[in-house]
Amino acid sequence: MPERTPHIRLARPDLGEEEVAAVREVFASGVLTGGPQNAAFEREFAARHEVTHAVTFASGTVALAAMLLAEGIGPGDEVIVPSMTFIATATAVRHVGATPVFADIDPDTFTIDPAAIPALVTSRTRAVLTVHYAGQPAALDALLKVCSDHGIALLEDAAQAVGGSYRGRPAGSFGRSAMFSFTPTKNITTGEGGIVVTGEAAVAGRLRLLRNHGQTRLYQHEILGYNWRLTEMQAAIGRVQLRKLDGILARKRASAAWMNDRLARVPGVTPPRVAPHACSTHMLYTVLVDHGRDAVLAHLLAHGIEARVYFPPVHLQPVFAGQSGPLPVTEDVAARMLSLPMHAQLTPAELGEIADRLEAAVRETRLPAPGGRVADRPCWIRPCWIRPCWIRPCWIRPCWIRPCWIHQRRMRLGTPATVTPAGWSRMTTAPAPIMVPAPTRRFCRMQAFVPKVTSSPTVTAPAMLAFIRKVA
Ligand SMILES: Cc1ncc(COP(=O)(O)O)c(C=O)c1O
């Protein structure tokens, strides 16, 4: 099905006459940069996020780089980041000459897994840069503890978390510094823009220097700086947007709650989970689709509903190729995740349409094609699906199993590679999801048998090969 111009957008900024009036006032003042609007936006944003300092930037990406530089991070240092994020989290680390070290995520919240961090800490590790995926704060208590145990800093990439909170405290107020972004997909926008908040006066001072050519007074340049300034027009828009924030969040939270209830009744779809103590901004509304995620995405796009995969893992992008070991949870989640439209202007009818279309797409994806075979869509084996009581050895017939059906997808941003039986025996990198294209319905049942045979909490490639050889 061809894609249509979407009539339900993934994100839609809430902009109106108030923003236009604010920009007009700036024009009338004649001060277009470095003026009172930036100063006021910084004050108001800091107050809203319960921190003492805020420094605006031209984008979230440069704000991240400035935050790292202001923390003294540079060549030779390592920063632990999740791979389930927008590329800028990791490229900012690279831009300042440091090395991003990718950590796996929690399978429920898609935020960095604190338990994965100790194994990645080296003598060069300077910080954990956590990402509040979809606006849901990461497990901040556990992260603060692990960082303090290892003597490293916690920094927050709170790009998506304006207005989010953890144990009632605003996201962005936990780490030494935190960055927020104002691109148009975020809950509040200045077109482009970012801000760093911090409780440290010295860090704030360095941020201001970095933003403005390292200039301490006119044409006196103390450090290597940049022009990373936000304009006065953008700051004026940001101030109006900040006043709208609570209304935007309330509408999004109501929509997300409705969608959670509705999708709880759709088999094969897992609505987003919000962890205890966390209050998400629902900047994204990301579900997991058990079967045929790509087909479901194509179906939604063909019906004018703009869904997207947020995000293909960063450690598998060509720019970071070969620089990370496998991250099984990240890769598994990335293969099943789908972000649905979730903005503050969605009407009840549009929410209903999104849910109905998703349900229809999921149902269609699971239907067997003529001839009794499920249409050529991937299906994933995950041991967590398996219940021992489902397993009946009498279901298994050797003739159902063909080794050539088995592929392993390493998520190299391309089509899955076919793995021959010889290839299976060479592969030792599992655990990884096993994908079975074009399975028969019987073969689907077969999947339930696999963990029993391997007697393992994860399905490893060599075990799968041994199993196939045994029964084929
Ligand atoms: C998690 C995360 N980090 C960093 C950024 C970069 O922000 P910007 O696009 O404002 O440069 C984004 C933007 O989408 C983001 O989502």
The ligand as a Gaussian input file, in Angstrom:
#p B3LYP/6-31G(d) Opt

LIG

0 1
 C       17.011000      12.343000      23.171000
 C       17.441000      13.493000      22.308000
 N       18.658000      14.017000      22.472000
 C       19.086000      15.055000      21.733000
 C       18.282000      15.641000      20.792000
 C       18.817000      16.754000      19.956000
 O       18.094000      17.942000      20.080000
 P       17.974000      18.977000      18.875000
 O       17.208000      18.329000      17.781000
 O       17.262000      20.145000      19.478000
 O       19.343000      19.344000      18.420000
 C       16.984000      15.142000      20.580000
 C       16.096000      15.738000      19.577000
 O       15.211000      15.134000      19.073000
 C       16.563000      14.030000      21.361000
 O       15.349000      13.496000      21.205000

